[in-house]
Amino acid sequence: MPDCFFYRNLWWNKGEFSEKAKWEEVTLPYVLATDVTIEEYEQRTEKFNIHGCWEWSDGKVIIYELPSMPHEVCISAVSEKISNACRHVRGTPAQIYGFGATRTCDRNRGKEADSSFRPDFPWPNLVVEVAYSETLDHVEESLRYWLSPGRAHDCIIVKIDPVPQGQVPVRMRAWHYCISAGRGTRNIVPLVNEFEFGTRDDTGAQLNITQALNYRCRRNSLITALRHYGICRK
């Protein structure tokens, strides 16, 4: 067995994320372990403090996101934005609580959001998913999971275009989906709002500062989502 597989297995066996695993050569989603029960998966994620990287599906532990600074910084910034928008209802019956990367599961899948907010249990009302190394195809699967009937009310997806290590990301897109908009074909919840910004466009061309600030920017998805709960004033 090549050394890289040995070091990749260390993440599951010991919680060690090693550069010797050559993660840059991995195609995500990546199956890390098989024949794993949901109980064992939950025990390991708690023991090794793994959040926003693994999920459990039909006995398999799947890596869908690799640890990175852009991913963590974006989660923190979005969560802070939502928490600040909620501050004027703290201590009232309308209070919305931040539950971070709350783990959920159904019959054959265990998953947690990067950030979540809700006034009650068992499912979060507002889910935030940030994708950096994660593929958009996998994010869309997550969207269907979160917005299945009886689960979350809103889902905000943020996709950061990855860059070489040490560089600053130059493009980010975000989408807001809400069940109040109804369900379209194949029971898919339609898009409510989207926005995009950066210092380069989708072709990689450099933008000047004025273009960058205005680049396909639409209504703020975070604020729109919070208005469903009467949290954010117009």
Backbone as numpy.savetxt, mean C-alpha at the origin, in Angstrom:
# Nx Ny Nz CAx CAy CAz Cx Cy Cz
22.33 -25.67 -4.26 21.49 -24.47 -4.26 22.37 -23.23 -4.26
22.14 -22.28 -5.20 22.94 -21.05 -5.22 22.86 -20.31 -3.89
23.95 -19.60 -3.57 24.01 -18.88 -2.30 22.87 -17.89 -2.15
22.43 -17.27 -3.27 21.40 -16.24 -3.16 20.10 -16.83 -2.60
19.79 -18.07 -2.93 18.57 -18.69 -2.41 18.69 -18.95 -0.90
19.89 -19.32 -0.47 20.13 -19.50 0.96 19.84 -18.20 1.71
20.36 -17.10 1.18 20.18 -15.81 1.86 18.75 -15.29 1.74
18.07 -15.63 0.65 16.66 -15.25 0.55 15.83 -15.98 1.59
16.13 -17.25 1.80 15.39 -18.03 2.80 15.61 -17.53 4.22
16.72 -16.84 4.44 16.98 -16.29 5.77 15.91 -15.29 6.19
15.30 -14.61 5.23 14.26 -13.63 5.57 13.07 -14.34 6.21
12.73 -15.51 5.68 11.63 -16.28 6.26 12.07 -17.02 7.52
13.26 -17.61 7.50 13.69 -18.46 8.61 14.13 -17.67 9.84
14.79 -16.51 9.61 15.36 -15.77 10.73 15.01 -14.28 10.73
14.28 -13.84 9.72 13.94 -12.43 9.66 15.08 -11.55 9.20
16.10 -12.14 8.55 17.27 -11.39 8.10 17.13 -11.03 6.63
17.13 -9.75 6.33 17.05 -9.27 4.95 18.47 -8.96 4.50
19.05 -9.88 3.71 20.47 -9.79 3.35 20.65 -9.29 1.92
21.64 -8.42 1.72 21.99 -7.96 0.38 22.57 -9.10 -0.45
23.12 -10.12 0.21 23.69 -11.26 -0.50 22.62 -12.09 -1.21
21.36 -11.83 -0.90 20.27 -12.56 -1.55 20.03 -12.09 -2.98
20.69 -11.00 -3.38 20.53 -10.44 -4.72 19.06 -10.16 -5.04
18.42 -9.42 -4.13 17.00 -9.11 -4.29 16.72 -8.31 -5.56
17.73 -7.57 -6.05 17.52 -6.78 -7.26 17.27 -7.67 -8.49
17.59 -8.96 -8.38 17.35 -9.88 -9.48 16.01 -10.60 -9.38
15.30 -10.38 -8.30 14.03 -11.06 -8.06 12.91 -10.37 -8.83
12.01 -11.17 -9.39 10.80 -10.65 -10.02 9.64 -10.79 -9.03
9.02 -9.68 -8.72 7.90 -9.68 -7.79 6.58 -9.86 -8.53
5.59 -10.52 -7.90 5.62 -11.18 -6.59 6.52 -12.41 -6.61
7.12 -12.71 -5.45 8.09 -13.80 -5.31 7.64 -14.71 -4.16
7.58 -16.02 -4.44 7.16 -16.98 -3.42 8.35 -17.24 -2.49
8.20 -16.86 -1.23 9.25 -17.00 -0.23 9.19 -18.34 0.49
7.97 -18.83 0.74 7.81 -20.10 1.46 6.49 -20.74 1.04
6.43 -22.05 1.16 5.22 -22.81 0.81 4.81 -23.70 1.97
3.59 -24.24 1.88 3.05 -25.13 2.93 3.09 -24.47 4.30
2.66 -23.22 4.33 2.66 -22.44 5.57 1.22 -22.19 5.99
0.89 -22.41 7.25 -0.45 -22.12 7.75 -0.57 -20.63 8.02
-1.80 -20.14 8.08 -2.01 -18.73 8.37 -1.49 -18.38 9.76
-1.60 -19.33 10.69 -1.12 -19.09 12.05 0.40 -18.93 12.08
1.10 -19.80 11.33 2.56 -19.69 11.29 2.99 -18.40 10.60
2.28 -18.04 9.54 2.58 -16.78 8.86 2.43 -15.60 9.80
1.36 -15.55 10.55 1.13 -14.44 11.47 2.17 -14.41 12.59
2.57 -15.59 13.07 3.59 -15.66 14.11 4.92 -15.10 13.62
5.28 -15.46 12.39 6.57 -15.00 11.86 6.57 -13.50 11.58
5.49 -12.99 11.02 5.45 -11.56 10.73 5.51 -10.74 12.02
4.89 -11.25 13.08 4.96 -10.57 14.37 6.37 -10.67 14.96
6.94 -11.87 14.92 8.26 -12.10 15.51 9.33 -11.27 14.83
9.27 -11.19 13.49 10.30 -10.48 12.73 9.89 -9.06 12.37
8.71 -8.63 12.82 8.21 -7.27 12.58 8.20 -6.94 11.08
7.58 -7.83 10.32 7.48 -7.65 8.87 6.15 -6.98 8.54
6.20 -5.82 7.94 4.99 -5.09 7.56 5.15 -4.54 6.15
4.07 -4.65 5.35 4.06 -4.06 4.03 4.93 -4.74 2.99
5.34 -5.99 3.24 6.22 -6.70 2.31 5.71 -8.10 1.96
5.11 -8.80 2.92 4.65 -10.16 2.71 3.13 -10.23 2.74
2.61 -11.28 2.11 1.22 -11.65 2.30 1.11 -13.16 2.22
0.02 -13.70 2.73 -0.22 -15.15 2.73 -1.37 -15.45 1.79
-1.18 -16.46 0.93 -2.23 -16.84 -0.01 -2.18 -18.33 -0.26
-3.22 -19.04 0.16 -3.35 -20.48 -0.08 -2.10 -21.25 0.32
-1.58 -20.96 1.50 -0.43 -21.69 2.01 0.92 -21.17 1.56
0.95 -20.14 0.76 2.21 -19.58 0.28 2.46 -18.21 0.92
3.71 -17.95 1.27 4.11 -16.62 1.71 4.74 -15.91 0.51
4.17 -14.78 0.13 4.55 -14.10 -1.09 5.13 -12.72 -0.76
6.30 -12.44 -1.32 6.88 -11.10 -1.22 6.31 -10.25 -2.36
5.68 -9.15 -2.01 5.15 -8.26 -3.05 5.82 -6.89 -3.04
6.56 -6.59 -1.98 7.26 -5.31 -1.87 8.56 -5.56 -1.11
9.64 -4.94 -1.57 10.91 -5.03 -0.87 11.11 -3.80 0.00
11.77 -3.95 1.15 11.99 -2.79 2.02 12.77 -1.70 1.30
12.33 -0.45 1.45 13.03 0.67 0.81 12.68 1.95 1.54
13.58 2.92 1.47 13.33 4.21 2.09 12.16 4.96 1.44
12.07 5.03 0.10 10.93 5.75 -0.50 9.58 5.19 -0.07
9.49 3.87 0.04 8.23 3.23 0.46 7.85 3.66 1.88
8.81 3.59 2.80 8.52 3.92 4.20 8.24 5.40 4.39
9.00 6.25 3.71 8.81 7.69 3.85 7.43 8.10 3.33
7.02 7.51 2.21 5.72 7.86 1.64 4.58 7.43 2.57
4.67 6.23 3.12 3.64 5.77 4.06 3.51 6.74 5.23
4.64 7.12 5.78 4.64 8.04 6.93 4.02 9.38 6.57
4.37 9.91 5.39 3.86 11.22 4.97 2.35 11.19 4.73
1.87 10.13 4.06 0.43 10.02 3.79 -0.35 9.85 5.09
0.15 9.00 5.99 -0.52 8.78 7.27 -0.61 10.05 8.08
0.48 10.83 8.07 0.48 12.10 8.80 -0.54 13.07 8.21
-0.64 13.11 6.89 -1.59 14.00 6.23 -3.02 13.66 6.65
-3.35 12.36 6.65 -4.70 11.95 7.03 -4.96 12.23 8.50
-3.99 11.92 9.36 -4.16 12.17 10.79 -4.39 13.65 11.08
-3.65 14.51 10.40 -3.84 15.96 10.59 -5.22 16.40 10.15
-5.74 15.82 9.06 -7.07 16.17 8.58 -8.15 15.72 9.56
-7.84 14.72 10.37 -8.82 14.18 11.32 -8.77 14.85 12.69
-7.83 15.73 12.92 -7.57 16.19 14.27 -8.74 16.94 14.90
-9.57 17.63 14.09 -10.63 18.44 14.70 -11.82 17.60 15.18
-11.83 16.28 14.88 -12.91 15.43 15.39 -12.43 14.48 16.48
-11.20 14.66 16.93 -10.71 13.82 18.02 -11.53 14.05 19.28
-11.85 12.96 19.97 -12.64 13.07 21.19 -14.12 13.18 20.95
-14.57 13.06 19.70 -15.99 13.12 19.37 -16.44 11.76 18.83
-17.77 11.54 18.71 -18.25 10.26 18.16 -17.78 10.02 16.72
-17.34 11.07 16.03 -16.88 10.93 14.65 -15.39 10.62 14.54
-14.73 10.40 15.69 -13.28 10.20 15.67 -12.89 9.01 14.79
-11.84 9.20 13.99 -11.29 8.15 13.14 -9.92 7.79 13.71
-9.71 6.49 13.91 -8.47 6.01 14.50 -7.52 5.48 13.42
-6.24 5.79 13.57 -5.24 5.22 12.68 -4.78 3.89 13.22
-4.84 2.84 12.41 -4.47 1.50 12.85 -3.23 0.99 12.14
-2.54 1.85 11.41 -1.30 1.44 10.76 -1.50 0.26 9.84
-0.53 -0.66 9.85 -0.55 -1.83 8.97 -1.38 -2.95 9.60
-2.68 -2.75 9.69 -3.56 -3.72 10.32 -3.68 -4.98 9.47
-3.47 -6.14 10.09 -3.56 -7.41 9.37 -5.00 -7.88 9.30
-5.39 -8.40 8.15 -6.71 -8.97 7.95 -6.56 -10.32 7.26
-7.61 -11.13 7.29 -7.56 -12.39 6.57 -8.97 -12.85 6.25
-9.07 -13.61 5.16 -10.31 -14.29 4.85 -9.99 -15.77 4.71
-10.81 -16.52 4.03 -10.65 -17.97 4.01 -9.31 -18.43 3.44
-8.79 -17.74 2.43 -7.57 -18.22 1.80 -6.53 -17.12 1.53
-6.65 -16.00 2.24 -5.67 -14.94 2.04 -5.49 -14.12 3.31
-4.25 -13.81 3.62 -3.94 -12.94 4.74 -3.17 -11.74 4.23
-3.62 -10.53 4.58 -3.04 -9.32 4.00 -3.15 -8.17 4.98
-2.25 -7.22 4.85 -2.35 -6.00 5.64 -2.08 -4.79 4.76
-2.75 -3.70 5.07 -2.54 -2.45 4.33 -1.29 -1.76 4.84
-0.74 -0.85 4.04 0.38 -0.06 4.52 -0.06 0.90 5.62
-1.29 1.39 5.50 -1.86 2.24 6.53 -3.38 2.12 6.44
-4.06 2.26 7.59 -5.52 2.11 7.58 -6.13 2.98 8.67
-7.38 3.36 8.44 -8.10 4.25 9.36 -9.54 3.76 9.47
-10.10 3.86 10.68 -11.47 3.40 10.84 -12.04 3.89 12.18
-13.37 3.97 12.27 -14.01 4.29 13.53 -14.40 3.04 14.30
-14.39 1.89 13.65 -14.84 0.66 14.30 -14.21 -0.56 13.64
-14.55 -1.74 14.16 -14.03 -2.99 13.64 -15.11 -3.67 12.80
-14.81 -4.76 12.03 -13.52 -5.43 11.96 -12.64 -4.96 10.81
-13.23 -4.36 9.76 -12.45 -3.96 8.59 -12.20 -2.47 8.62
-11.01 -2.03 8.13 -10.75 -0.58 8.06 -11.67 0.09 7.05
-12.04 1.35 7.32 -12.86 2.11 6.38 -12.04 2.70 5.24
-10.86 3.19 5.58 -9.97 3.81 4.60 -8.64 3.06 4.61
-8.25 2.57 3.44 -7.01 1.80 3.30 -6.07 2.55 2.37
-4.79 2.58 2.74 -3.76 3.20 1.91 -2.73 2.14 1.53
-2.48 2.01 0.24 -1.45 1.10 -0.27 -0.42 1.90 -1.04
0.85 1.78 -0.63 1.95 2.45 -1.31 2.80 1.40 -2.02
3.03 1.58 -3.31 3.80 0.63 -4.10 5.07 1.30 -4.62
6.18 0.69 -4.35 7.46 1.15 -4.91 8.02 0.06 -5.82
8.54 -1.03 -5.23 8.95 -2.17 -6.04 7.75 -3.04 -6.42
6.66 -2.92 -5.69 5.44 -3.68 -5.99 4.89 -3.30 -7.37
4.37 -4.30 -8.09 3.84 -4.05 -9.42 2.41 -3.49 -9.35
2.03 -2.77 -10.39 0.66 -2.25 -10.44 -0.36 -3.37 -10.56
-0.01 -4.48 -11.22 -0.92 -5.62 -11.31 -1.25 -6.15 -9.93
-0.24 -6.24 -9.07 -0.48 -6.74 -7.72 -1.29 -5.74 -6.91
-1.02 -4.45 -7.12 -1.80 -3.42 -6.42 -3.28 -3.53 -6.78
-3.57 -3.81 -8.05 -4.96 -3.95 -8.48 -5.62 -5.16 -7.83
-4.86 -6.23 -7.62 -5.39 -7.37 -6.87 -5.73 -6.96 -5.44
-4.86 -6.17 -4.84 -5.10 -5.67 -3.48 -6.36 -4.82 -3.44
-6.54 -3.99 -4.47 -7.74 -3.15 -4.53 -9.01 -4.01 -4.49
-9.04 -5.07 -5.27 -10.21 -5.94 -5.29 -10.41 -6.62 -3.93
-9.32 -6.95 -3.26 -9.42 -7.56 -1.93 -10.03 -6.57 -0.93
-9.49 -5.36 -0.89 -9.94 -4.40 0.11 -11.37 -3.92 -0.13
-11.75 -3.77 -1.39 -13.07 -3.21 -1.68 -14.10 -4.27 -2.05
-13.85 -5.50 -1.67 -14.87 -6.54 -1.80 -16.03 -6.19 -0.89
-17.25 -6.64 -1.21 -18.42 -6.30 -0.38 -18.20 -6.62 1.10
-18.55 -5.66 1.94 -18.45 -5.84 3.39 -17.11 -5.50 3.98
-16.20 -4.96 3.17 -14.87 -4.64 3.68 -14.65 -3.13 3.71
-13.56 -2.63 3.17 -13.26 -1.20 3.26 -14.20 -0.37 2.39
-14.27 0.92 2.71 -15.12 1.86 1.98 -14.33 2.61 0.91
-13.10 2.98 1.24 -12.24 3.72 0.32 -10.85 3.09 0.29
-10.21 3.20 -0.87 -8.84 2.73 -1.01 -8.04 3.77 -1.79
-6.93 4.18 -1.23 -6.02 5.11 -1.91 -4.74 4.35 -2.25
-4.39 4.36 -3.52 -3.19 3.68 -4.00 -2.19 4.73 -4.46
-0.96 4.60 -3.99 0.12 5.48 -4.41 1.20 4.63 -5.06
1.58 4.97 -6.27 2.65 4.27 -6.98 3.81 5.22 -7.22
4.97 4.88 -6.68 6.19 5.66 -6.87 7.05 4.93 -7.91
7.42 5.62 -8.96 8.30 5.00 -9.96 9.67 4.76 -9.33
10.15 3.51 -9.31 11.43 3.21 -8.67 12.62 3.81 -9.41
13.66 4.14 -8.65 14.90 4.69 -9.20 16.06 3.92 -8.59
17.27 4.00 -9.16 18.43 3.33 -8.57 18.66 3.77 -7.14
19.20 2.87 -6.33 19.43 3.15 -4.92 20.27 4.40 -4.73
19.85 5.26 -3.82 20.55 6.50 -3.54 20.01 7.69 -4.30
19.17 7.45 -5.33 18.57 8.55 -6.07 17.19 8.89 -5.51
16.74 10.10 -5.81 15.43 10.57 -5.34 14.37 10.26 -6.40
13.25 9.65 -6.02 12.18 9.40 -7.01 11.73 10.69 -7.68
11.35 10.58 -8.97 11.00 11.78 -9.73 9.56 11.76 -10.22
8.81 10.68 -9.95 7.43 10.63 -10.43 6.60 9.76 -9.51
5.40 10.24 -9.20 4.48 9.51 -8.33 3.06 9.69 -8.84
2.28 8.64 -8.76 0.87 8.68 -9.14 0.02 8.17 -8.00
-1.21 8.64 -7.92 -2.12 8.18 -6.87 -3.53 8.08 -7.41
-4.28 7.09 -6.89 -5.65 6.84 -7.31 -6.52 6.65 -6.07
-7.72 7.18 -6.13 -8.68 7.02 -5.04 -9.90 6.28 -5.56
-10.23 5.16 -4.91 -11.40 4.36 -5.26 -12.37 4.36 -4.08
-13.66 4.38 -4.39 -14.68 4.45 -3.33 -15.91 3.65 -3.73
-16.42 2.86 -2.80 -17.59 2.03 -3.11 -18.85 2.87 -3.29
-18.86 4.11 -2.80 -20.02 4.98 -2.99 -20.24 5.32 -4.46
-19.19 5.14 -5.26 -19.30 5.40 -6.69 -19.96 4.25 -7.43
-20.33 3.19 -6.68 -20.97 2.03 -7.29 -19.95 1.04 -7.80
-20.44 0.05 -8.51 -19.56 -0.96 -9.08 -19.81 -1.08 -10.57
-18.71 -1.13 -11.31 -18.81 -1.19 -12.76 -18.82 -2.62 -13.27
-18.29 -2.80 -14.46 -18.24 -4.13 -15.06 -17.34 -5.03 -14.24
-17.68 -6.30 -14.20 -16.94 -7.31 -13.43 -16.85 -6.95 -11.95
-17.83 -6.17 -11.46 -17.92 -5.83 -10.05 -16.74 -4.99 -9.56
-16.11 -4.26 -10.47 -14.96 -3.44 -10.12 -15.42 -2.06 -9.66
-14.87 -1.60 -8.54 -15.19 -0.27 -8.03 -14.52 0.77 -8.92
-15.28 1.75 -9.43 -14.69 2.73 -10.35 -13.78 3.74 -9.65
-12.88 4.29 -10.44 -11.97 5.32 -9.97 -12.74 6.61 -9.69
-12.44 7.25 -8.57 -13.08 8.51 -8.21 -12.18 9.69 -8.58
-10.92 9.60 -8.20 -9.98 10.69 -8.46 -8.58 10.13 -8.67
-7.77 10.89 -9.37 -6.37 10.53 -9.53 -5.54 11.80 -9.65
-4.27 11.69 -9.28 -3.36 12.78 -9.52 -1.96 12.22 -9.73
-1.11 13.05 -10.30 0.23 12.64 -10.69 1.13 13.85 -10.64
2.33 13.68 -10.11 3.27 14.80 -10.12 4.70 14.29 -10.05
5.63 15.15 -10.35 7.03 14.80 -10.32 7.85 15.82 -11.08
9.11 15.49 -11.27 10.01 16.36 -12.03 10.26 15.83 -13.43
9.66 14.64 -13.74 9.70 14.10 -15.09 8.33 13.55 -15.45
8.01 13.57 -16.76 6.72 13.04 -17.16 6.82 11.54 -17.41
5.73 10.92 -17.93 5.72 9.48 -18.08 6.64 8.97 -19.18
7.22 9.86 -19.97 8.20 9.46 -20.98 9.63 9.61 -20.47
9.77 10.19 -19.26 11.09 10.44 -18.69 11.64 11.81 -19.01
10.88 12.63 -19.75 11.35 13.97 -20.12 11.35 14.90 -18.91
12.39 15.73 -18.79 12.53 16.66 -17.68 11.46 17.75 -17.77
10.87 18.09 -16.60 9.90 19.17 -16.52 10.52 20.35 -15.80
10.13 21.58 -16.17 10.56 22.72 -15.37 9.67 22.80 -14.14
10.01 23.65 -13.19 9.32 23.65 -11.90 7.83 23.96 -12.03
7.45 24.86 -12.94 6.04 25.18 -13.12 5.28 23.99 -13.66
5.86 23.32 -14.67 5.22 22.13 -15.23 5.10 21.04 -14.18
6.15 20.88 -13.38 6.15 19.82 -12.38 5.04 20.00 -11.36
4.81 21.25 -10.98 3.78 21.52 -9.98 2.39 21.31 -10.54
2.21 21.50 -11.83 0.89 21.41 -12.44 0.65 20.12 -13.22
1.63 19.26 -13.27 1.60 18.09 -14.14 0.45 17.14 -13.80
-0.56 17.16 -14.61 -1.72 16.28 -14.50 -2.25 16.22 -13.06
-2.23 17.31 -12.37 -2.63 17.31 -10.97 -4.13 17.55 -10.86
-4.84 16.64 -10.22 -6.28 16.77 -10.04 -6.59 16.97 -8.57
-7.87 16.87 -8.21 -8.27 17.12 -6.83 -7.55 16.17 -5.88
-7.26 16.65 -4.69 -6.49 15.87 -3.73 -7.29 14.66 -3.28
-6.79 13.47 -3.57 -7.52 12.24 -3.27 -7.70 12.02 -1.78
-6.71 12.39 -0.98 -6.83 12.18 0.46 -7.99 12.97 1.03
-8.08 14.23 0.63 -9.15 15.08 1.15 -10.51 14.58 0.68
-10.60 14.18 -0.58 -11.86 13.67 -1.12 -12.33 12.45 -0.36
-11.42 11.55 -0.06 -11.78 10.34 0.68 -12.28 10.67 2.07
-11.62 11.61 2.74 -12.00 11.94 4.11 -13.37 12.61 4.19
-13.79 13.27 3.11 -15.10 13.93 3.13 -16.25 12.93 3.23
-16.00 11.68 2.88 -17.05 10.67 3.02 -17.47 10.51 4.48
-16.55 10.81 5.40 -16.83 10.63 6.82 -17.14 11.95 7.51
-17.21 13.04 6.74 -17.47 14.34 7.34 -16.29 14.85 8.15
-15.09 14.33 7.85 -13.91 14.70 8.62 -13.30 15.98 8.12
-13.28 16.12 6.80 -12.57 17.24 6.20 -13.57 18.24 5.61
-13.43 19.48 5.99 -14.32 20.53 5.48 -13.95 20.90 4.06
-14.94 21.31 3.27 -14.68 21.78 1.91 -14.04 23.15 1.95
